[in-house]
Amino acid sequence: MTPTCFTVDIKDNIAHIVLSRPEKRNSMNPAFWDELPQIVEDIDNNARARVIVISSTGPHFTAGLDLDAFLAGGGSGDNDKAAKAPDPKSHRIKGERFYQNVKRMQKTFNCLEDARVPVLVAIQGGCIGGGVDFATACDMRYASAEAFFTIYEINIGMTADVGTFPRLVKLIPEGIVKELAYTGRRMSAQEAKDVGLVNNVYETQADMLAGVMEVAKEIASKAPLAIYGCKRMINYSRDHNTADGLDYISIWNASMLQSEEMVEAISAKAEKRDGDYVSLSKMNSK
C-alpha cells in the first residue's frame, strides 16, 4: 500500500508518521480512515519500531472530518443509495449504515491504543473536531505554542462520536470537557498543558519535533517488552478498579517478566552503553 494521506519513515526504532495533505488542512477524507490503521498495524504486527511519532504538515495538525466527502456519501466509503431510495424504511437503513460507519471510524483510532508500542503526537495549529479524537487516542500529546484544540462538532449541529468523550473525560476535568463540548470554543496549547491534556508546549513546530523525537529516542532505548507491559497496565488500570489492576499486573509479570532483560538493563546502565534487548515478536496479520 502506498498511502495518500501520510508519509512514513522508520529510523533508529522510531516510526514517524506524517499527515501529508497540508493543502486540505489534513482533513480526514475516506482514505484516511483506512490508511492509518493499516500503517499502525503494519508497524506493530511486524515489530518495525519501538515507538511511533505522529506529526503533521502545513498550518494545522488537522481540520477534522472532510465534510465535503462525508456529505457526499464518502464518509461511508460509497454512495448511500439506500438512503435515497423511495422506501419508507430507508431512514432506518440509513441509520444502520451511519452506525456501522462510525464504528469503522472509531476502530481507526482504536489502533493507536491497541498498538503495543507508545504513540506520541506532535500538534501544530488547529486540532479540530476529529483531530481531538485522534490526539486523545495517543499515549502522549505535545503542542507548539500556537496550537489549539476544539470540539468543533457542536458548531455544525452534531455530537462528537469518534472517541472524544470516552477518552477526554479520563484526561481532563469533566467540567472542562463539558465547557468545550457545549461551546465549541478553542482551548489554547497553554491551557491544554495546564489541565493536563498535553505533556509539553514548545515555542515552534521545529522545537516541538526535536523535543518529541528526544522523548521517542529515550523510549526506544528501553526494553520493548517492559514498555509494552507499561502501556498495557496503564490502559487497563485506567479502565478498571484498583483491585483488578493489581491482580492483572501480578498475572502479567508472572507470565511476561523476563529476568534476562532485567539483567541486561542493569548491566547496560552500569557500563554506560545501549541495552541489547529482545524485540517484540511479530504477530500474524488480522
N, C-alpha and C positions, 0 to 999 in steps of 0.2 A: 504493500500500500504506500502510495505517495501522498502525504497529507496536503490538503489545500488550505487549511486554516492554521497550521502550525509548522514550525521547523523544529528539528530535534538534533541535539548534539550531545554526545556522550564522551566524557573525558575524565580520567582520574577518578573513576567510580561515581561521577556525578552526571546525571542526565538533566540536560537543560532543555525544557520545552518552552517554546516562544510562540505566543499568539501572533500571527503574521498577516493580518488584514487591516493595517492601520487606516487605509483609505475608507474602510467601512466601520471605523471605530471599533474594530474587532467584535462586531456584533455576532451573536450566536445563530448562524444560519443552519439549515438542516444537516449539512455535512459535519458541522462542529460536534453535534451530539453523538455521531458515530465514531469520529476520528479520535476524540480524546480518550475514551475507554480502550480503543484498540492500541493506542500508543502506550498508555499507562500499563495495561495488562501485558503487553509485549515486554516492556522493561522489567516488570515484576516477575512474570512467569518464567522468563529466560534469565533472571538474575543478572541483568545487564548493567545495573548500577546499585549503589548502596544508599543513594538519596536522590530525590527529584527536586529540581528547582523550576518553578513556573514563573515566567515574566511575560512582558508584552511590548508592543511597539506603538509608536505614534502618541498622540496627546492623551489617550485614555487607555486604561487597562482593558476595559470592555464596556460597551454601551448596553450590554444585556441582550435580551432576545431580539432577533431580527424580526421586527413586527411585520414588515412587508412580506417576508416569506411565510410567516405564521398566518397572517390574514388571508394569504393566497392559497392556503392549504399546505404550504411547505412544512409547517410545523409538525405535521403528521407523516411527512415523507411522501405524500401523494395527494391527489385531489380528493376531497371528501364528497364523493359522488352520492353517498347515502344521504348526506345532509341536504343535498339539493333535490333529491327525489321527491315527487309529489305524493308522498306516503304519510299518512297521519302519524305513523310510528317513527318517522325519520328523526324527530328530535331526540328520541331515546337512543337511536343508533348513534347519533352524533355525540351524545353524552358518553356513551361507552367508548367511542373512538378517542374522544378527548381524554378520558380517564386513562386509557392504555398509553396514549402518547405522553401524558405527564409522568406515568410510571417509568417509561423509557428514558425520559429526561432526568428523572431522579436517579435512575441507575447510572447514568453518565457520571454524575458527581459522586455517587457511592464508591466508584472505583478508586477515588483518592483516599477514602477512609479504609477501604478494603486492602489496599496495597500494603505489602509487608514492610516497605521502606518509608521513611518520613518524606512528606511532601511540603516544601516551603514555597510560598508565593510572594512575589515582589510586585507591589501595586503602585502604579503611577497614574495621575489624573483621576478620571472617574471610574469607580467600581459600582456600576449601576444595575439595578434590578437583578437579573440572573447572575451578575457578577458577584453579588453578595452571597448567593447560594454557592457559587464556585469557591469563593475565598473561605467561607466558613467550613467547607469540607476538607480543607487543607490542614496540616498539622500546626503550622506556624505562619503568621502573616506579618509582612513588613511593608512599609509605605514610604514614599517620598513626601516631602513637606507639602506639596500642593495637592496631594491625593484627597479624595473624598469618597464617602460611601452613602448610598441612598437606596432605600427600599422603594423603588420607583413605581411599583405595581399599583399602589393606591392612586397615583396620579393618572392612571389610564383605566380606573374603574375595576380593578381586579384584586384578588388576594394572592400574595406570593405563594407559590405552590411547589417549588422545586427543591426546597430544603432550608430556606432561610429561617423559619421559625423553630423547627425542631432543633436546629444546631445553635442558632444565635442566642436563644434563651439559656443555653448552657455555657455561654461565653461571657455575656454581659448582663447587668441587672435587668430584670423583667420590665421595670418601668421605662427604661431607656429603649428597650425593644418596642414597646407599645407606642412610645412617642414617635419613633422613627417610622413605624408601620402606619400609624394613623395620619401623620402629617406629610410623609414623603420628603422630609427635609434632608439636607445634606449634613452628614457628620464629617467634620474635618479629620485629617490624619492625626492631629494632636489630640483631639477629643477621643478618637478611637484608641489611641495609646493610653489616655488617661483612664478609660473604662476597661482596658484590658483586651480590646479586640485585636490590636496589633502589638507585636513584640518590641518594635523599634521604629523610629521615624528618622529618615535621612534627608539631608538638605537637597540633594539632587537624585535623579534616577541612576546616574552613574555611580554615585556614592552608595546608593542602596544596593545595586547589583554586586558591587565589590564586597560590601558588608555581608550580604546574604551568601555569597559564594564562600566567604570565610567560615560562616557557620556551617555550610554544607560540607566544606572540607574537614572541619572538626568532626562532624558526624560520621563522615566516610572513613575516618581513621579508627573508629571504634569497631568492636566485634559485631558483625552484622546480625548474628543470631540474638545477641543481647539487645541490640536496638529493636529488632523485630519484637522481642518479648516486651520491651518497654512500651512500644506503641500499642500492642495488643492489650496489655494490662491497663494502660491509661484509659483507652477507649472503653474497655469492659467496666472498669471502676466507675467511669462517668455515668454509665447506663444501668448500674446495679448498686445494691446497698453494700455497706462496708463488709458485712459477714460474707456475702457472696464473693466480693473482691478478694478477701483474704484467703478464702478457700480455693479460688481459681488460681491465684499466684502460687499457692503451695503445690497444686496439681501440675501447673505449668512447669515449674522448676524441677519437680520430681521426674518429669519426663524429658525436659528440654535443656536443663542446665548442663554445660559441658565444662568439666574441670580442666581439660586441656586448654580451653580458650582462656580460662581464668589465669592459669599458669603463664600462658603466653602474654597476656595483658600486663601482668605484674613484671615479668621479665623485660618486656619491651620498654616499660616505663623506667625501670631501674637502669637499663642500658641506653636509654635516650634514643631509641630507634622506633621505626614504624612497626606495628604489630603484624605478624603473619597469620591472619585469621582465615578460617574456612568461610567460603562464600555461601550464601543461601542456596538451597537446592533449586534446580529448575523444576517447574511444575508443568503438568500437561495442560495444554490449552483447553478452554471450555468448548 
